[in-house]
Amino acid sequence: MTFASLQLNKPVLGALPSQLTKPTDIQRLAIPSILKGGDLLALAQTGSGKTYAFGLPMLQRVNTELKQVQGLVLVPTRELASQVTDSLKSVGVKLGIQVAMLCGGVTPEYQQAEIEQGAQVVVATPGRLLDFLNKGLISLKSLSQFVLDEADRLLEMGFWPDVQKIFSFAPAARQTLLFSATLPETLEKAALGLMYKPERVTANQQNSVVEEIHEQLYLVNKGSKPQALIALLKENNWPQVLVFVGEKKAADNLTKRLSKAGISVDALHGDKEQVTREQSLADFKAQKTQVLITTDLLSRGIHVDALPVVINADLPENAAVYVHRVGRTARAGNKGLAISLVCHGESLALNAIRQLTGRPMETTELKGFPVTDKPADPTSNTERKRPPRDKKANRRSQAKRSIKQFKPKSKTS
């Protein structure tokens, strides 16, 4: 099958990037459906080409004579907003279509200027878009297509109130498209409430991991994870490795450990300035940095060409996040490796991932790292004991004679 067989017009076909030679399953299913004009709920694995699945028909329907917002793509993160914008611009610029991005980390004045210059397609994160809508800096009165990309994340409570408010600004006569790799049953009711008799297409089994990903799980002691990670990196010398952890502080601490071990590494998380985040990601993509340690900021939608390895230094508490994390590798039909370092304390998370994906995900021991930690007794109802108090610290505190002694010593220049 070719893109020409999907009812795309000649201008769009002529503007396709050179790498788009054959439509993926989700593109084959979604594009003709979107061009019919009805609402669509589309489920497809991460890395399956969802952006062009909704982007190409959106660009085809833009009236280039109308200098107002006609297509809107809502995404959960700045990094995904940047990636989707670049993909749509690669086609839109050849069609004379203005594509703009609205997200945090960029001065609102610059983005406002892009809107005022006649942006016809906008890619936005919820917070910045809602701010522009409330201030009257953008109008959705001419909106004909509204896309929620990574819809499951946007339907969660953290974003849901803003998403509902944004929909109140959109015309009732619009086409609504929801795309995601995962959609738990608990969120599907909210999704359907935004749509009118949507068609549903599924390119792959819902919540599944692509077959091209080889999963390897190592059972290690919780305290051995940093050294186990270092050992794996030094033994295999992969050119690029994306490492996921659970918290921002853990990302920074692990980065320091790897750096001391002589590994080229950087950290990327929400506390970093936007310009720093963009530079860190650019250096990683260019293979100037071998290892990038991140929180779930990058688990959704970020594309790194032929990324060979993803490592979960911590398992995510949300099982669906695992699917998004490991989906950073084996994209566009390539093969990839997903390694998880698992400790006994993560057994509940591991079982939830097994249940969601339907995969056995057996653990093995890592050579040189024997497991000495004991699994928790699931039948035990005893509460966790408080950690022992530092008696010496208490005596030191009691020995202080005045409040001044508790103040930190001033640094000498």
Secondary structure as a PSIPRED ss2 file (coil, helix, strand):
# PSIPRED VFORMAT (PSIPRED V4.0)

   1 M C   1.000  0.000  0.000
   2 T C   1.000  0.000  0.000
   3 F H   0.000  1.000  0.000
   4 A H   0.000  1.000  0.000
   5 S H   0.000  1.000  0.000
   6 L H   0.000  1.000  0.000
   7 Q C   1.000  0.000  0.000
   8 L C   1.000  0.000  0.000
   9 N C   1.000  0.000  0.000
  10 K H   0.000  1.000  0.000
  11 P H   0.000  1.000  0.000
  12 V H   0.000  1.000  0.000
  13 L H   0.000  1.000  0.000
  14 G H   0.000  1.000  0.000
  15 A H   0.000  1.000  0.000
  16 L C   1.000  0.000  0.000
  17 P C   1.000  0.000  0.000
  18 S C   1.000  0.000  0.000
  19 Q C   1.000  0.000  0.000
  20 L C   1.000  0.000  0.000
  21 T C   1.000  0.000  0.000
  22 K C   1.000  0.000  0.000
  23 P C   1.000  0.000  0.000
  24 T C   1.000  0.000  0.000
  25 D H   0.000  1.000  0.000
  26 I H   0.000  1.000  0.000
  27 Q H   0.000  1.000  0.000
  28 R H   0.000  1.000  0.000
  29 L H   0.000  1.000  0.000
  30 A H   0.000  1.000  0.000
  31 I H   0.000  1.000  0.000
  32 P H   0.000  1.000  0.000
  33 S H   0.000  1.000  0.000
  34 I H   0.000  1.000  0.000
  35 L H   0.000  1.000  0.000
  36 K H   0.000  1.000  0.000
  37 G C   1.000  0.000  0.000
  38 G C   1.000  0.000  0.000
  39 D C   1.000  0.000  0.000
  40 L E   0.000  0.000  1.000
  41 L E   0.000  0.000  1.000
  42 A E   0.000  0.000  1.000
  43 L E   0.000  0.000  1.000
  44 A C   1.000  0.000  0.000
  45 Q C   1.000  0.000  0.000
  46 T C   1.000  0.000  0.000
  47 G C   1.000  0.000  0.000
  48 S C   1.000  0.000  0.000
  49 G C   1.000  0.000  0.000
  50 K H   0.000  1.000  0.000
  51 T H   0.000  1.000  0.000
  52 Y H   0.000  1.000  0.000
  53 A H   0.000  1.000  0.000
  54 F H   0.000  1.000  0.000
  55 G H   0.000  1.000  0.000
  56 L H   0.000  1.000  0.000
  57 P H   0.000  1.000  0.000
  58 M H   0.000  1.000  0.000
  59 L H   0.000  1.000  0.000
  60 Q H   0.000  1.000  0.000
  61 R H   0.000  1.000  0.000
  62 V C   1.000  0.000  0.000
  63 N C   1.000  0.000  0.000
  64 T C   1.000  0.000  0.000
  65 E C   1.000  0.000  0.000
  66 L C   1.000  0.000  0.000
  67 K C   1.000  0.000  0.000
  68 Q C   1.000  0.000  0.000
  69 V C   1.000  0.000  0.000
  70 Q C   1.000  0.000  0.000
  71 G E   0.000  0.000  1.000
  72 L E   0.000  0.000  1.000
  73 V E   0.000  0.000  1.000
  74 L E   0.000  0.000  1.000
  75 V C   1.000  0.000  0.000
  76 P C   1.000  0.000  0.000
  77 T C   1.000  0.000  0.000
  78 R H   0.000  1.000  0.000
  79 E H   0.000  1.000  0.000
  80 L H   0.000  1.000  0.000
  81 A H   0.000  1.000  0.000
  82 S H   0.000  1.000  0.000
  83 Q H   0.000  1.000  0.000
  84 V H   0.000  1.000  0.000
  85 T H   0.000  1.000  0.000
  86 D H   0.000  1.000  0.000
  87 S H   0.000  1.000  0.000
  88 L H   0.000  1.000  0.000
  89 K H   0.000  1.000  0.000
  90 S H   0.000  1.000  0.000
  91 V H   0.000  1.000  0.000
  92 G H   0.000  1.000  0.000
  93 V H   0.000  1.000  0.000
  94 K H   0.000  1.000  0.000
  95 L H   0.000  1.000  0.000
  96 G C   1.000  0.000  0.000
  97 I C   1.000  0.000  0.000
  98 Q C   1.000  0.000  0.000
  99 V E   0.000  0.000  1.000
 100 A E   0.000  0.000  1.000
 101 M E   0.000  0.000  1.000
 102 L E   0.000  0.000  1.000
 103 C C   1.000  0.000  0.000
 104 G C   1.000  0.000  0.000
 105 G C   1.000  0.000  0.000
 106 V C   1.000  0.000  0.000
 107 T C   1.000  0.000  0.000
 108 P H   0.000  1.000  0.000
 109 E H   0.000  1.000  0.000
 110 Y H   0.000  1.000  0.000
 111 Q H   0.000  1.000  0.000
 112 Q H   0.000  1.000  0.000
 113 A H   0.000  1.000  0.000
 114 E H   0.000  1.000  0.000
 115 I H   0.000  1.000  0.000
 116 E H   0.000  1.000  0.000
 117 Q C   1.000  0.000  0.000
 118 G C   1.000  0.000  0.000
 119 A C   1.000  0.000  0.000
 120 Q C   1.000  0.000  0.000
 121 V E   0.000  0.000  1.000
 122 V E   0.000  0.000  1.000
 123 V E   0.000  0.000  1.000
 124 A E   0.000  0.000  1.000
 125 T C   1.000  0.000  0.000
 126 P H   0.000  1.000  0.000
 127 G H   0.000  1.000  0.000
 128 R H   0.000  1.000  0.000
 129 L H   0.000  1.000  0.000
 130 L H   0.000  1.000  0.000
 131 D H   0.000  1.000  0.000
 132 F H   0.000  1.000  0.000
 133 L H   0.000  1.000  0.000
 134 N H   0.000  1.000  0.000
 135 K C   1.000  0.000  0.000
 136 G C   1.000  0.000  0.000
 137 L C   1.000  0.000  0.000
 138 I C   1.000  0.000  0.000
 139 S C   1.000  0.000  0.000
 140 L C   1.000  0.000  0.000
 141 K C   1.000  0.000  0.000
 142 S C   1.000  0.000  0.000
 143 L C   1.000  0.000  0.000
 144 S C   1.000  0.000  0.000
 145 Q E   0.000  0.000  1.000
 146 F E   0.000  0.000  1.000
 147 V E   0.000  0.000  1.000
 148 L E   0.000  0.000  1.000
 149 D E   0.000  0.000  1.000
 150 E C   1.000  0.000  0.000
 151 A H   0.000  1.000  0.000
 152 D H   0.000  1.000  0.000
 153 R H   0.000  1.000  0.000
 154 L H   0.000  1.000  0.000
 155 L C   1.000  0.000  0.000
 156 E C   1.000  0.000  0.000
 157 M C   1.000  0.000  0.000
 158 G C   1.000  0.000  0.000
 159 F C   1.000  0.000  0.000
 160 W H   0.000  1.000  0.000
 161 P H   0.000  1.000  0.000
 162 D H   0.000  1.000  0.000
 163 V H   0.000  1.000  0.000
 164 Q H   0.000  1.000  0.000
 165 K H   0.000  1.000  0.000
 166 I H   0.000  1.000  0.000
 167 F H   0.000  1.000  0.000
 168 S H   0.000  1.000  0.000
 169 F H   0.000  1.000  0.000
 170 A C   1.000  0.000  0.000
 171 P C   1.000  0.000  0.000
 172 A C   1.000  0.000  0.000
 173 A C   1.000  0.000  0.000
 174 R C   1.000  0.000  0.000
 175 Q E   0.000  0.000  1.000
 176 T E   0.000  0.000  1.000
 177 L E   0.000  0.000  1.000
 178 L E   0.000  0.000  1.000
 179 F E   0.000  0.000  1.000
 180 S E   0.000  0.000  1.000
 181 A C   1.000  0.000  0.000
 182 T C   1.000  0.000  0.000
 183 L C   1.000  0.000  0.000
 184 P C   1.000  0.000  0.000
 185 E H   0.000  1.000  0.000
 186 T H   0.000  1.000  0.000
 187 L H   0.000  1.000  0.000
 188 E H   0.000  1.000  0.000
 189 K H   0.000  1.000  0.000
 190 A H   0.000  1.000  0.000
 191 A H   0.000  1.000  0.000
 192 L H   0.000  1.000  0.000
 193 G H   0.000  1.000  0.000
 194 L C   1.000  0.000  0.000
 195 M C   1.000  0.000  0.000
 196 Y C   1.000  0.000  0.000
 197 K C   1.000  0.000  0.000
 198 P C   1.000  0.000  0.000
 199 E E   0.000  0.000  1.000
 200 R E   0.000  0.000  1.000
 201 V E   0.000  0.000  1.000
 202 T E   0.000  0.000  1.000
 203 A C   1.000  0.000  0.000
 204 N C   1.000  0.000  0.000
 205 Q C   1.000  0.000  0.000
 206 Q C   1.000  0.000  0.000
 207 N C   1.000  0.000  0.000
 208 S C   1.000  0.000  0.000
 209 V C   1.000  0.000  0.000
 210 V C   1.000  0.000  0.000
 211 E C   1.000  0.000  0.000
 212 E C   1.000  0.000  0.000
 213 I E   0.000  0.000  1.000
 214 H E   0.000  0.000  1.000
 215 E E   0.000  0.000  1.000
 216 Q E   0.000  0.000  1.000
 217 L E   0.000  0.000  1.000
 218 Y E   0.000  0.000  1.000
 219 L E   0.000  0.000  1.000
 220 V C   1.000  0.000  0.000
 221 N C   1.000  0.000  0.000
 222 K H   0.000  1.000  0.000
 223 G H   0.000  1.000  0.000
 224 S H   0.000  1.000  0.000
 225 K H   0.000  1.000  0.000
 226 P H   0.000  1.000  0.000
 227 Q H   0.000  1.000  0.000
 228 A H   0.000  1.000  0.000
 229 L H   0.000  1.000  0.000
 230 I H   0.000  1.000  0.000
 231 A H   0.000  1.000  0.000
 232 L H   0.000  1.000  0.000
 233 L H   0.000  1.000  0.000
 234 K H   0.000  1.000  0.000
 235 E H   0.000  1.000  0.000
 236 N H   0.000  1.000  0.000
 237 N C   1.000  0.000  0.000
 238 W C   1.000  0.000  0.000
 239 P C   1.000  0.000  0.000
 240 Q C   1.000  0.000  0.000
 241 V E   0.000  0.000  1.000
 242 L E   0.000  0.000  1.000
 243 V E   0.000  0.000  1.000
 244 F E   0.000  0.000  1.000
 245 V C   1.000  0.000  0.000
 246 G C   1.000  0.000  0.000
 247 E C   1.000  0.000  0.000
 248 K H   0.000  1.000  0.000
 249 K H   0.000  1.000  0.000
 250 A H   0.000  1.000  0.000
 251 A H   0.000  1.000  0.000
 252 D H   0.000  1.000  0.000
 253 N H   0.000  1.000  0.000
 254 L H   0.000  1.000  0.000
 255 T H   0.000  1.000  0.000
 256 K H   0.000  1.000  0.000
 257 R H   0.000  1.000  0.000
 258 L H   0.000  1.000  0.000
 259 S H   0.000  1.000  0.000
 260 K H   0.000  1.000  0.000
 261 A C   1.000  0.000  0.000
 262 G C   1.000  0.000  0.000
 263 I C   1.000  0.000  0.000
 264 S C   1.000  0.000  0.000
 265 V E   0.000  0.000  1.000
 266 D E   0.000  0.000  1.000
 267 A E   0.000  0.000  1.000
 268 L E   0.000  0.000  1.000
 269 H C   1.000  0.000  0.000
 270 G C   1.000  0.000  0.000
 271 D C   1.000  0.000  0.000
 272 K C   1.000  0.000  0.000
 273 E C   1.000  0.000  0.000
 274 Q H   0.000  1.000  0.000
 275 V H   0.000  1.000  0.000
 276 T H   0.000  1.000  0.000
 277 R H   0.000  1.000  0.000
 278 E H   0.000  1.000  0.000
 279 Q H   0.000  1.000  0.000
 280 S H   0.000  1.000  0.000
 281 L H   0.000  1.000  0.000
 282 A H   0.000  1.000  0.000
 283 D H   0.000  1.000  0.000
 284 F H   0.000  1.000  0.000
 285 K H   0.000  1.000  0.000
 286 A C   1.000  0.000  0.000
 287 Q C   1.000  0.000  0.000
 288 K C   1.000  0.000  0.000
 289 T C   1.000  0.000  0.000
 290 Q C   1.000  0.000  0.000
 291 V E   0.000  0.000  1.000
 292 L E   0.000  0.000  1.000
 293 I E   0.000  0.000  1.000
 294 T E   0.000  0.000  1.000
 295 T C   1.000  0.000  0.000
 296 D H   0.000  1.000  0.000
 297 L H   0.000  1.000  0.000
 298 L H   0.000  1.000  0.000
 299 S C   1.000  0.000  0.000
 300 R C   1.000  0.000  0.000
 301 G C   1.000  0.000  0.000
 302 I C   1.000  0.000  0.000
 303 H C   1.000  0.000  0.000
 304 V C   1.000  0.000  0.000
 305 D C   1.000  0.000  0.000
 306 A C   1.000  0.000  0.000
 307 L C   1.000  0.000  0.000
 308 P C   1.000  0.000  0.000
 309 V E   0.000  0.000  1.000
 310 V E   0.000  0.000  1.000
 311 I E   0.000  0.000  1.000
 312 N E   0.000  0.000  1.000
 313 A C   1.000  0.000  0.000
 314 D C   1.000  0.000  0.000
 315 L C   1.000  0.000  0.000
 316 P C   1.000  0.000  0.000
 317 E C   1.000  0.000  0.000
 318 N C   1.000  0.000  0.000
 319 A H   0.000  1.000  0.000
 320 A H   0.000  1.000  0.000
 321 V H   0.000  1.000  0.000
 322 Y H   0.000  1.000  0.000
 323 V H   0.000  1.000  0.000
 324 H H   0.000  1.000  0.000
 325 R H   0.000  1.000  0.000
 326 V H   0.000  1.000  0.000
 327 G C   1.000  0.000  0.000
 328 R C   1.000  0.000  0.000
 329 T C   1.000  0.000  0.000
 330 A C   1.000  0.000  0.000
 331 R H   0.000  1.000  0.000
 332 A H   0.000  1.000  0.000
 333 G H   0.000  1.000  0.000
 334 N C   1.000  0.000  0.000
 335 K C   1.000  0.000  0.000
 336 G E   0.000  0.000  1.000
 337 L E   0.000  0.000  1.000
 338 A E   0.000  0.000  1.000
 339 I E   0.000  0.000  1.000
 340 S E   0.000  0.000  1.000
 341 L E   0.000  0.000  1.000
 342 V E   0.000  0.000  1.000
 343 C C   1.000  0.000  0.000
 344 H H   0.000  1.000  0.000
 345 G H   0.000  1.000  0.000
 346 E H   0.000  1.000  0.000
 347 S H   0.000  1.000  0.000
 348 L H   0.000  1.000  0.000
 349 A H   0.000  1.000  0.000
 350 L H   0.000  1.000  0.000
 351 N H   0.000  1.000  0.000
 352 A H   0.000  1.000  0.000
 353 I H   0.000  1.000  0.000
 354 R H   0.000  1.000  0.000
 355 Q H   0.000  1.000  0.000
 356 L H   0.000  1.000  0.000
 357 T H   0.000  1.000  0.000
 358 G C   1.000  0.000  0.000
 359 R C   1.000  0.000  0.000
 360 P C   1.000  0.000  0.000
 361 M C   1.000  0.000  0.000
 362 E C   1.000  0.000  0.000
 363 T E   0.000  0.000  1.000
 364 T E   0.000  0.000  1.000
 365 E E   0.000  0.000  1.000
 366 L E   0.000  0.000  1.000
 367 K C   1.000  0.000  0.000
 368 G C   1.000  0.000  0.000
 369 F E   0.000  0.000  1.000
 370 P C   1.000  0.000  0.000
 371 V C   1.000  0.000  0.000
 372 T C   1.000  0.000  0.000
 373 D C   1.000  0.000  0.000
 374 K C   1.000  0.000  0.000
 375 P C   1.000  0.000  0.000
 376 A C   1.000  0.000  0.000
 377 D C   1.000  0.000  0.000
 378 P C   1.000  0.000  0.000
 379 T C   1.000  0.000  0.000
 380 S C   1.000  0.000  0.000
 381 N C   1.000  0.000  0.000
 382 T C   1.000  0.000  0.000
 383 E C   1.000  0.000  0.000
 384 R C   1.000  0.000  0.000
 385 K C   1.000  0.000  0.000
 386 R C   1.000  0.000  0.000
 387 P C   1.000  0.000  0.000
 388 P C   1.000  0.000  0.000
 389 R C   1.000  0.000  0.000
 390 D C   1.000  0.000  0.000
 391 K H   0.000  1.000  0.000
 392 K H   0.000  1.000  0.000
 393 A H   0.000  1.000  0.000
 394 N H   0.000  1.000  0.000
 395 R H   0.000  1.000  0.000
 396 R H   0.000  1.000  0.000
 397 S H   0.000  1.000  0.000
 398 Q H   0.000  1.000  0.000
 399 A C   1.000  0.000  0.000
 400 K C   1.000  0.000  0.000
 401 R C   1.000  0.000  0.000
 402 S C   1.000  0.000  0.000
 403 I H   0.000  1.000  0.000
 404 K H   0.000  1.000  0.000
 405 Q H   0.000  1.000  0.000
 406 F H   0.000  1.000  0.000
 407 K C   1.000  0.000  0.000
 408 P C   1.000  0.000  0.000
 409 K C   1.000  0.000  0.000
 410 S C   1.000  0.000  0.000
 411 K C   1.000  0.000  0.000
 412 T C   1.000  0.000  0.000
 413 S C   1.000  0.000  0.000
